[in-house]
């Protein structure tokens, strides 16, 4: 990597389109909130909890992810979690972020939908003071039933003005997108933006189903799409963004080494691939960590950096005027680097 490239990667404005806010909960904040709320957690120290972040696959990660979320009980807890992430995003020159949240993880514990959404939304509003445009996307947990997703949507609709879309996350294998066809049809009728996790550990067939059955506008992950040339052609032709998460893919053994990641293949095929952090507290890096480590491992160059940042703005749900402003700032950052 040339000496100027790391500085450019860090300084360039970018959008983050795949961030689970519960996955940004650092061990220090988990302990702080556990103490504040009188919640017992099965770890003696921050260090012991960090050591537990040793995953072999998606499920082993999800087990500890849900345990960590148990400390979130009050509106201020959700605000503090989101604010901690947004400060890191601002430091990484993220100027647009579309944040996933998992209400079922909290409502199942007796925390109200209002508590969750109001805390997160307040942090998003306050993020403007740091120059970050932040919006919320409500995700349904795919290991639960579609009936549960409908109930969650019903609970969330009085707060409709505080989130811009819905997504689908959690355990992918054995839970194909079509399981949620009816609830996504309802969300589409309500005018919500639609995204879904597909093709992380699941097959290309899940990506097809997300596109054709759920009719999503964006695929979260999607790295398994390279196994299906017809799917690659479709994604490129329809400009369907892929929210790729390199360090997450490494940590969850989707790729054995970061050097083996297929992000260059996705870009070379003309796909709207983007770089994102997924669950940064657990996977070893926020946005700039993902860019720096991925570029160092794969040999991506300056032109790829521009393309990935431009893709992140194109793939966002920001209004057209905002997208133009974001791209102008990107051009200025590259012009400043010469």
Secondary structure, DSSP 8 states (H G I E B T S, - for coil): --HHHHHHHHHS-EEEEEEEGGGG--HHHHHHHHHHHT---S-SSHHHHHHT---SSHHHHHHHHHHHHTT--SHHHHHHHHHHHHHHHHHTTEEEEEEEE-HHHHHTTT--HHHHHHHHHHHHHHGGGGT-EEEEEEEEETTS-HHHHHHHHHHHGGGGGG--EEEEES--TT--GGGGHHHHHHHHHTT-EEEEEESSSS-HHHHHHHHHTS--SEEEE-GGGGG-HHHHHHHHHTT-EEEE-HHHHHHTTSSSSGGG--HHHHHHTT-EEEE--BSHHHHT--HHHHHHHHHHHH---HHHHHHHHHHHHHTS---HHHHHHHHHHHHHHHHHH-
